[in-house]
Amino acid sequence: MAIKKNEYNPESISHPGFTLAEKLEELRMGNKEFSVRVNKPEKTITAVTKGQSSITAEMAVKFEDVLKIPASFWLTRQSRFDEYKARIKRQKDIENAVEWSKGFPYAKMASLGWVKSTRINEEKVMALFNFFGVSDHNAWKSYYYDQELKVSFRISLAHTNESKAVSAWLREGELRAKTLEIPLFDPILLKKSLLKIKSLMAEHPEHFFEDLQRICFAAGVAVLYTPCLPKAPVNGSTRWLGDTPLIQLSARYKTNDKFWFTFFHEVGHILLHGKKYISIENINYGNQDLEKEKEADEFAVEHTFSKEEEAEVINSFPLESDDIINFAKKFNTHPAIIIGRLHKRELIHYSEGREFIESIDLEKKSYITH
């Protein structure tokens, strides 16, 4: 029979109590006599010799005087047996988690380098345990479903479509953020940086994302790009890792107008709602606060293309291309932001002004990863 390399296949290790029983038989000493000599209850000795109870350090020392066998022998045998039993149980946990592992977009995660590439189900399980930092699939459920550690993760994904893919996307952001050296969060500096960030949005240089990261890092905010996973249509997320706010972006729509609105939406959560609120955009999840989401939307509107600016543009209809460019310069925004808003409001046809919308592909751009 072929042995899979991920399986634990030790030689069978017997309980040290069986060796004790053999030694007592060799000495022609019954359990009762031995129990008297070591000053332990007979039922305790019987349980040990039947493999029903462990040999403790206290017992091993007492055995040493009576049997002339070092205590270390008994303790080593007990330790090896305990590990053997634990490994057998561990293998069972892995086998029981195979079905659980099938719910993750493992192939995509492997292609991104998040987990090892393998076709062996048990190896996939072990890689997922390692990725999530859990000992079994029930621990994953306790964290992402049951909120048993609300200090770190204050929402439940139990009723979220494709919760496994969403949890993997969030976990990758968390792992990347932990590799960054970020200064202490400074909300005042973040607020002061918003104008600089808006100018970056308006200019949209080739390496805009790296520039955005540096500005935010200086204010103590981690900003990371994480590619979308199949069945996890997340636009972005905001949550706190300890005292550090993390903005995780997917650039899912690959256009600059949607990217920047999502970014400012997440900044809004940081400045308006603090540590206790977690935002996952485009995903329905437990503890979602629609009022807070609306406030973050309003924050994004104000810092990309305000309602007052929008009204001024609308009052100037009909518009030519030069008008859009001039308004963008006047309001320190990007023409795509204006066009995107007019599309959303259905004030112009979706096909109009698309030449102003820039495609973005962060997988091909330079950005800070560690």
C-alpha positions as CSV (number, residue, x, y, z in Angstrom):
1,M,0.0,0.0,0.0
2,A,1.4,3.4,-1.0
3,I,2.0,5.7,2.0
4,K,1.2,9.4,1.5
5,K,4.1,11.6,2.5
6,N,1.9,13.9,4.6
7,E,0.6,11.1,6.8
8,Y,1.9,10.3,10.2
9,N,3.0,6.7,10.2
10,P,4.9,5.8,13.3
11,E,5.5,2.3,14.5
12,S,2.9,1.3,17.0
13,I,4.0,2.5,20.5
14,S,2.6,0.7,23.5
15,H,1.6,2.1,26.8
16,P,4.4,2.0,29.3
17,G,2.0,0.3,31.8
18,F,2.3,-2.9,29.6
19,T,6.0,-2.9,30.2
20,L,5.4,-2.4,33.9
21,A,3.1,-5.4,33.9
22,E,5.7,-7.6,32.2
23,K,8.4,-6.5,34.7
24,L,6.1,-7.3,37.6
25,E,5.4,-10.7,36.2
26,E,9.1,-11.2,35.7
27,L,9.7,-10.3,39.4
28,R,6.7,-12.5,40.4
29,M,5.2,-9.5,42.1
30,G,1.5,-8.8,42.1
31,N,-0.1,-5.4,41.7
32,K,-1.1,-5.4,45.4
33,E,2.4,-6.0,46.6
34,F,3.8,-3.4,44.2
35,S,1.3,-0.9,45.3
36,V,2.3,-1.3,48.9
37,R,6.0,-1.0,48.0
38,V,5.5,2.3,46.1
39,N,2.8,3.6,48.5
40,K,0.2,4.0,45.8
41,P,-3.4,2.7,45.7
42,E,-3.7,-0.7,44.1
43,K,-6.4,0.6,41.8
44,T,-4.0,3.2,40.5
45,I,-1.3,0.5,39.7
46,T,-3.9,-1.7,38.1
47,A,-5.1,1.2,35.9
48,V,-1.5,1.8,34.8
49,T,-0.8,-1.8,34.0
50,K,-3.9,-2.0,31.9
51,G,-2.9,1.1,29.9
52,Q,-5.8,3.1,31.4
53,S,-3.8,5.7,33.3
54,S,-0.5,7.5,32.8
55,I,2.8,7.1,34.7
56,T,3.4,10.4,36.5
57,A,6.8,11.8,37.5
58,E,6.1,11.0,41.1
59,M,5.3,7.4,40.2
60,A,8.4,7.1,38.0
61,V,10.7,8.2,40.9
62,K,9.0,5.7,43.2
63,F,9.2,2.9,40.6
64,E,13.0,3.6,40.4
65,D,13.6,2.5,44.0
66,V,11.6,-0.7,43.7
67,L,12.3,-1.9,40.2
68,K,15.9,-0.5,39.8
69,I,14.9,1.1,36.5
70,P,15.6,4.8,36.1
71,A,12.7,7.2,36.4
72,S,13.7,8.7,33.1
73,F,12.9,5.3,31.3
74,W,9.3,5.4,32.4
75,L,8.9,9.1,31.7
76,T,10.4,8.8,28.3
77,R,8.2,5.9,27.4
78,Q,5.1,7.8,28.7
79,S,6.1,10.9,26.7
80,R,6.5,8.9,23.5
81,F,3.2,7.1,24.0
82,D,1.4,10.4,24.7
83,E,2.9,12.0,21.6
84,Y,1.9,8.9,19.6
85,K,-1.7,9.1,20.7
86,A,-1.7,12.9,20.0
87,R,-0.3,12.3,16.5
88,I,-3.0,9.7,15.8
89,K,-5.7,12.1,16.9
90,R,-4.1,14.8,14.8
91,Q,-4.3,12.6,11.8
92,K,-7.9,12.0,12.5
93,D,-8.5,15.8,12.8
94,I,-6.9,16.2,9.3
95,E,-9.0,13.5,7.8
96,N,-12.2,15.0,9.3
97,A,-11.3,18.4,7.8
98,V,-11.0,17.3,4.2
99,E,-14.6,18.2,3.3
100,W,-14.1,21.6,5.1
101,S,-11.1,22.3,3.0
102,K,-13.0,21.8,-0.3
103,G,-14.9,25.0,0.3
104,F,-11.8,27.1,-0.2
105,P,-10.6,28.3,-3.6
106,Y,-7.4,26.4,-2.9
107,A,-6.0,26.4,-6.5
108,K,-6.2,30.2,-6.7
109,M,-4.7,30.6,-3.3
110,A,-1.8,28.3,-4.3
111,S,-1.3,30.2,-7.6
112,L,-0.9,33.4,-5.5
113,G,1.6,31.8,-3.2
114,W,-0.6,31.9,-0.1
115,V,-0.5,28.1,0.4
116,K,1.6,25.3,-1.1
117,S,0.5,23.8,-4.4
118,T,-0.6,20.2,-3.9
119,R,-3.3,17.8,-5.1
120,I,-3.3,15.7,-1.9
121,N,-6.4,16.5,0.2
122,E,-4.6,16.0,3.6
123,E,-1.8,18.3,2.5
124,K,-4.3,21.0,1.6
125,V,-5.9,20.7,5.0
126,M,-2.5,21.1,6.7
127,A,-1.6,24.1,4.6
128,L,-4.9,25.8,5.4
129,F,-4.4,25.1,9.1
130,N,-1.0,26.8,8.8
131,F,-2.3,29.7,6.7
132,F,-5.1,30.5,9.2
133,G,-2.9,29.7,12.3
134,V,-5.4,27.2,13.7
135,S,-5.0,23.7,14.9
136,D,-8.2,22.3,13.3
137,H,-11.3,23.3,11.3
138,N,-13.3,23.8,14.5
139,A,-10.9,26.4,15.6
140,W,-11.4,28.2,12.3
141,K,-15.1,28.1,12.9
142,S,-14.7,29.4,16.4
143,Y,-12.8,32.4,15.1
144,Y,-14.7,33.3,11.9
145,Y,-18.2,32.1,12.9
146,D,-18.6,32.0,16.6
147,Q,-16.7,35.2,17.5
148,E,-14.9,33.6,20.4
149,L,-12.1,36.2,20.1
150,K,-14.1,39.4,19.5
151,V,-11.1,41.5,20.5
152,S,-9.5,40.5,17.2
153,F,-12.4,39.7,14.9
154,R,-15.7,41.4,15.8
155,I,-17.9,40.0,13.1
156,S,-19.3,36.6,12.1
157,L,-19.1,35.3,8.6
158,A,-21.5,32.5,9.4
159,H,-24.3,33.8,7.1
160,T,-22.0,35.2,4.5
161,N,-22.0,33.7,1.0
162,E,-18.7,31.9,0.4
163,S,-17.4,32.7,3.9
164,K,-14.4,30.5,3.4
165,A,-13.1,32.5,0.4
166,V,-13.8,35.8,2.3
167,S,-12.0,34.6,5.4
168,A,-9.0,33.6,3.2
169,W,-8.9,37.1,1.6
170,L,-9.1,38.8,5.0
171,R,-6.4,36.5,6.4
172,E,-3.9,37.2,3.7
173,G,-4.3,40.9,4.4
174,E,-3.7,40.3,8.1
175,L,-0.6,38.2,7.4
176,R,0.9,40.9,5.1
177,A,0.1,43.7,7.5
178,K,2.1,41.9,10.2
179,T,5.2,42.1,8.1
180,L,5.1,45.9,7.9
181,E,6.8,48.3,10.3
182,I,4.2,50.9,10.8
183,P,4.5,53.9,13.2
184,L,1.8,54.6,15.8
185,F,-1.5,55.7,14.2
186,D,-1.8,59.5,14.1
187,P,-5.4,60.6,13.2
188,I,-4.4,64.2,13.0
189,L,-1.7,63.4,10.4
190,L,-4.1,61.2,8.5
191,K,-6.6,64.1,8.2
192,K,-3.9,66.5,7.1
193,S,-2.8,64.0,4.5
194,L,-6.2,63.8,2.8
195,L,-5.5,66.8,0.6
196,K,-2.2,65.3,-0.5
197,I,-4.0,62.0,-1.2
198,K,-6.7,63.8,-3.2
199,S,-4.1,65.4,-5.3
200,L,-2.6,62.0,-5.9
201,M,-6.0,60.8,-7.0
202,A,-6.3,63.8,-9.4
203,E,-2.9,63.2,-10.9
204,H,-3.0,59.4,-10.9
205,P,0.7,58.8,-11.6
206,E,2.0,55.4,-12.7
207,H,3.0,54.4,-9.2
208,F,0.1,55.9,-7.5
209,F,-0.5,53.0,-5.2
210,E,3.0,52.9,-3.8
211,D,2.8,56.7,-3.2
212,L,-0.6,56.2,-1.5
213,Q,0.9,53.5,0.8
214,R,3.8,55.7,1.8
215,I,1.5,58.6,2.7
216,C,-0.8,56.4,4.8
217,F,2.1,54.4,6.4
218,A,3.5,57.7,7.7
219,A,0.2,58.3,9.4
220,G,0.2,54.8,10.9
221,V,-2.3,53.3,8.5
222,A,-1.5,50.0,6.7
223,V,-2.8,50.0,3.1
224,L,-2.5,46.8,1.2
225,Y,-3.6,45.3,-2.1
226,T,-5.0,41.7,-2.0
227,P,-6.2,40.1,-5.3
228,C,-9.7,38.9,-5.4
229,L,-10.5,35.3,-4.9
230,P,-13.2,33.3,-6.8
231,K,-16.6,33.8,-5.1
232,A,-15.3,36.5,-2.8
233,P,-16.3,39.7,-4.5
234,V,-14.8,42.0,-1.8
235,N,-14.0,45.6,-2.9
236,G,-12.2,46.6,0.3
237,S,-12.1,46.2,4.0
238,T,-11.2,48.2,7.1
239,R,-10.4,46.7,10.4
240,W,-7.9,47.2,13.2
241,L,-5.0,45.0,14.0
242,G,-4.2,46.0,17.6
243,D,-3.7,49.8,17.4
244,T,-3.0,49.8,13.6
245,P,-5.9,50.4,11.2
246,L,-5.7,48.3,8.1
247,I,-7.2,49.2,4.7
248,Q,-7.2,46.2,2.4
249,L,-8.2,46.8,-1.2
250,S,-8.8,44.4,-4.0
251,A,-9.2,46.9,-6.9
252,R,-11.9,44.5,-8.1
253,Y,-13.4,46.7,-10.7
254,K,-9.9,47.7,-12.1
255,T,-10.9,51.3,-12.7
256,N,-9.6,54.4,-11.0
257,D,-13.0,56.0,-10.2
258,K,-14.2,52.9,-8.2
259,F,-10.8,52.4,-6.6
260,W,-10.6,55.9,-5.1
261,F,-14.1,55.9,-3.9
262,T,-13.5,52.6,-2.1
263,F,-10.3,53.9,-0.6
264,F,-11.9,57.1,0.8
265,H,-14.9,55.1,2.0
266,E,-12.5,53.0,4.1
267,V,-10.6,56.0,5.4
268,G,-14.0,57.3,6.5
269,H,-14.6,54.2,8.6
270,I,-11.2,54.8,10.3
271,L,-11.8,58.5,11.2
272,L,-15.5,58.2,11.9
273,H,-16.0,54.8,13.5
274,G,-12.8,53.8,15.3
275,K,-11.6,50.3,16.3
276,K,-14.8,48.5,17.1
277,Y,-16.3,48.6,13.5
278,I,-15.2,46.2,10.8
279,S,-16.1,47.0,7.2
280,I,-16.2,44.5,4.4
281,E,-17.4,46.1,1.2
282,N,-19.9,44.3,-1.1
283,I,-20.3,41.5,1.4
284,N,-23.3,40.9,3.7
285,Y,-22.1,39.9,7.2
286,G,-23.2,39.9,10.8
287,N,-22.9,43.2,12.7
288,Q,-23.0,45.3,9.5
289,D,-24.2,48.8,10.3
290,L,-26.0,50.4,7.3
291,E,-25.9,53.9,8.9
292,K,-22.1,53.7,9.3
293,E,-21.8,52.5,5.8
294,K,-23.8,55.5,4.6
295,E,-21.6,57.8,6.6
296,A,-18.5,56.3,5.0
297,D,-20.1,56.8,1.6
298,E,-20.8,60.5,2.4
299,F,-17.2,60.9,3.5
300,A,-16.0,59.4,0.2
301,V,-18.2,61.7,-1.7
302,E,-17.0,64.7,0.1
303,H,-13.3,63.9,-0.5
304,T,-13.5,62.8,-4.1
305,F,-16.2,64.9,-5.8
306,S,-18.6,66.7,-3.4
307,K,-22.3,67.2,-3.8
308,E,-21.8,70.9,-4.2
309,E,-19.2,70.3,-6.9
310,E,-21.5,67.8,-8.5
311,A,-24.4,70.4,-8.6
312,E,-22.1,72.9,-10.3
313,V,-21.3,70.4,-13.0
314,I,-24.9,69.4,-13.5
315,N,-25.9,73.0,-13.8
316,S,-23.5,73.4,-16.7
317,F,-25.1,70.7,-18.8
318,P,-24.6,69.9,-21.7
319,L,-20.9,69.2,-21.3
320,E,-18.0,68.8,-23.6
321,S,-14.8,66.9,-22.9
322,D,-12.9,70.1,-22.2
323,D,-15.6,71.0,-19.6
324,I,-15.0,67.7,-17.7
325,I,-11.2,68.4,-17.8
326,N,-11.6,71.9,-16.5
327,F,-14.0,71.0,-13.7
328,A,-11.6,68.2,-12.7
329,K,-8.7,70.7,-12.4
330,K,-10.9,73.2,-10.6
331,F,-12.0,70.6,-8.0
332,N,-8.7,68.9,-7.7
333,T,-10.1,65.6,-8.7
334,H,-9.7,63.2,-11.7
335,P,-12.1,63.4,-14.7
336,A,-12.9,59.7,-14.2
337,I,-14.3,60.6,-10.7
338,I,-16.8,63.1,-12.3
339,I,-17.7,60.7,-15.1
340,G,-18.2,57.8,-12.7
341,R,-20.6,59.9,-10.5
342,L,-22.6,61.0,-13.6
343,H,-22.8,57.4,-14.6
344,K,-24.0,56.3,-11.2
345,R,-26.6,59.1,-11.1
346,E,-27.7,58.0,-14.6
347,L,-27.2,61.6,-15.8
348,I,-25.2,60.5,-18.8
349,H,-25.2,57.2,-20.7
350,Y,-22.7,54.6,-19.5
351,S,-20.9,54.7,-22.8
352,E,-20.2,58.5,-22.5
353,G,-16.9,59.8,-21.1
354,R,-15.3,56.4,-20.7
355,E,-12.1,57.7,-22.3
356,F,-11.5,59.5,-19.0
357,I,-11.7,56.3,-16.9
358,E,-8.3,54.7,-16.4
359,S,-7.8,51.0,-16.0
360,I,-5.6,49.9,-13.1
361,D,-3.9,46.6,-12.5
362,L,-2.1,46.5,-9.2
363,E,-0.7,43.1,-9.9
364,K,1.5,44.7,-12.6
365,K,2.3,47.8,-10.6
366,S,5.0,48.5,-7.9
367,Y,3.7,48.6,-4.4
368,I,5.0,47.9,-0.9
369,T,4.5,44.3,0.3
370,H,6.7,44.2,3.4
